[in-house]
Amino acid sequence: MKQKLSALALLVSGFSAVAQAAATDDIEKLEITGKRLPSAASEKLQANKLELDGQLLDQLKQQTLGATLANQPGVTSNFFGNSASRPVIRGLGGQRVVIGINGVPVRDMSAASDDQLVPVEPFFARTIRVVKGAAAVIPFGGEAMAGAVDVDDNRIPDILGDWAPSERFEAEAGMNAASSIMGQISDTYAGFAVNAALQIRDQSDYHVPGQAKASDCYNWEQLVGDSRLASRCQVTLSSPVWEYDGSAWVDATPLEDQQITHLGQQSRGKVNNSGSSTINMMLGLSKAISDNQYMGMAVSLLDTDRDIPGYIRRGATDSAVNIQSTVSRIDTKHQYLFTQSAWLNAVDTSLTYSQQQDEEYLGYQLANSFKLSTLQFAPRLTYTLLNAQPGELTLQAERQDLRSDGDDNYLPPVETNKYALYWLQNIEWQQFMLQLGGRYDQIRYDVDLDSDYHFGSGQGANARDRHFDLQSVNASLQWQLTDFWWVSASYTNADRAPSVSELYASNAHYALMIEEQGNAELQHENNESLEYATQLSLGEFTLAASWYENQYDDFIYLGNTGISRGGVAVQEWRQADTLNKGFEITAEYQWQTENLGHFTFSGFVDGVENKPRYHYDNSYDPFDFSNPVEPRPGEEEEYFRRKLDGESMPRVPADRHGLGVHWQYQQASLAINYLHYDKQQDLAQYEQPSASYNMVNLYATWQPAWLPSESRLFARVNNLTDADARPHQSFLRFLTPLSGRSVSVGFSYIL
């Protein structure tokens, strides 16, 4: 794995200088009273939320954001190897889940392609907040139709709020686990608050129980009639013998001629080409201008070299996929508190510039190269109306430039301009809390038709500039029936514009093992969402439940064409009405004992369905020439959708239930979490069912007396039972399961 040693040396030397200076220079932390400091929109939003921080977050942290959140109610991950895993919320991910850092959306390539990493480091996070449901559209835009994940890493020290000097050093290593080392310093120097962090992580090819490939990939009967499964399994078959039995053609290949050839080197007990190395560094500064305002800036750099398991192309030699990525980002922020105003609270302004460079190789051949540059500007005004009714008004402007190159490039150069205005207002009256929200977006895509990009042969080849005007509204009401019981209802009507990949993708996308074809004629999709929730708290016992239904008009999805080309299945972006619905139930009980310590027992169950919304009875058949019938509007399109896509959308996460026990006694703690995934048999056309599996994870800590009070030793065990776990929503489930049993130990030194 390559390492950017010069960049590493530069940051380490800077780190040392800051730490040495901080030890000899102090400034007084400012205290602001009489005004509540403005909180993040993801915190203020009245929606179904998860908030992870403190010891719980330390317990859950993994090397990707998706893996960190994958065991939470209503949240899974797409899993593309241990180095690429993006959250999936309520069965939907990609362009319907926004990832944010301190409230600013992360604009990267991971939403467009599952093999791309999310440039967010969970180990830098103070808090990770998950907003589930369409209400997240109001502050984050249509790309948050399923929800949003907002990571607070305080990279720009908030010296008017919750910030205090600290030092942290952490190291972790083990068996079948990544080795990592991290250091972070928050202190003061020459009148500036400083936050500096560095992490280095490395993992070799990871181990799995049994064969890396699923048993289906060794089954002639399943492979012989399914070219898509053969592509997913990365195998070729000897020429089968077909015979007509009087009613259908059947496979009659003699047993000795049923030869399955696996591309690449077969592996047992290990996933080939799955290692990665990462350097992640961050430096933030802020300074108080007066007792009610401050300015700050942060710079960060992420450099990764990742082997991507899965696709193998056979040429003179086998060629596997490798992606080298560099992500740089500059954040600036100014905050002003209106200490003398009766109704104005604060105005804070963020300006963020990020640049991502991805180079995707097949062996030594550059297949795809993307350079994504994004500039984001967002001034936000928070205020309080009469009777202490808080609200906020925010303007968002964004410009994004995508440049592309490579022999197998699947996206043309596109410039994107976005402008949005959103409003949130709380109204409290006795036991009722009402939140109203509205958002307006203008989005424009300008595609560079004069570039050297080679358009393919599908709908994505008909590229043209597009413009969208979007409106979204939300109303959420919570009723506090008693001191221990509340109920809530939420209604959202939201629009989402098609993304760059949905409009313009063209040609083979080898990492996903498909030929992906966009459609430049796609219209915006609309979602009418209803959600009901309740929570009952009796002493140390809490029970909560939620039910949601999203009725999508013109839902944009990646549909089957029924053909293969160049060894991969051809899929194209389409749109049609779709239903997304599900539920989540959680329970928790706290038990404090005098002699045995403190116990927390928790459990949850969740389920989700993503199904086409068909409006006719399937009686129409355009190929029934004996009884020709004129189709009703949209009936012919429904016929072909049923044939090509079936009765379910693809890659829907399976229903789950989980149990957890956390025990704390004096300086020791132990957490055990069990998660069961059901079989997934709600299948799209040409999709195979997936088996059920169980996952058991352990996390233990010990705080010896010879370490500072916040420091600890810890041990982490993932997949204790060494299960063959293949998430149904993963593109790679036939080629690699989740990592087998891994054991790591480490220590965290905190001052």
Secondary structure, 3 states (H helix, E strand, C coil): CCCCHHHHHHHHHHHHHHHHHHCCCCCCCCCCCCCCCCCCHHHHCCCEEEEEEHHHHHHHCCCCHHHHHCCCCCEEECCCCCCCCCEEECCECHHHEEEEECCEECCCCCCCCCCCCCCCCHHHCCEEEEEECHHHHHHHCHHHCCEEEEEECCCCCCCCCCCCCEEEEEEEEEECCCEEEEEEEEEEECCEEEEEEEEEEEECCCEEEEECCCHHHHCHHHHHCCHHHHHHHCEEECCCCEEECCCCEEECCCHHHCCEEECCCCCEEECCCCCEEEEEEEEEEEEEEECCEEEEEEEEEEEEEEEEEEEEEECCCEEEEEEEEEEEEEEEEEEEECCCCCCEEEEEEEEEEEEEEEEEEECCEEEEEEEEEEEEEEEEEEEEECCCEEEEEEEEEEEEEEEEECCCCCCCCEEEEEEEEEEEEEEEECCEEEEEEEEEEEEEEEECCCCCCCCCCCHHHCCCCEEEEEEEEEEEEEEEEECCEEEEEEEEEEEECCCHHHHHCCCEEHHHCEEEECCCCCCCEEEEEEEEEEEEEECCEEEEEEEEEEEEEEEEEEEEEEEEECCEEEEEEEEEEEEEEEEEEEEEEEEECCCCCEEEEEEEEEEEEEEECCCCCCCCCCCCCCCCCCCCCCHHHHHHHHHHHECCCCCCCCCEEEEEEEEEECCEEEEEEEEEECCECCCECCCCCECCEEEEEEEEEECCCCCCCCCEEEEEEECCCCCCCCCCCCCCCCCCCCCCCEEEEEEEEEC
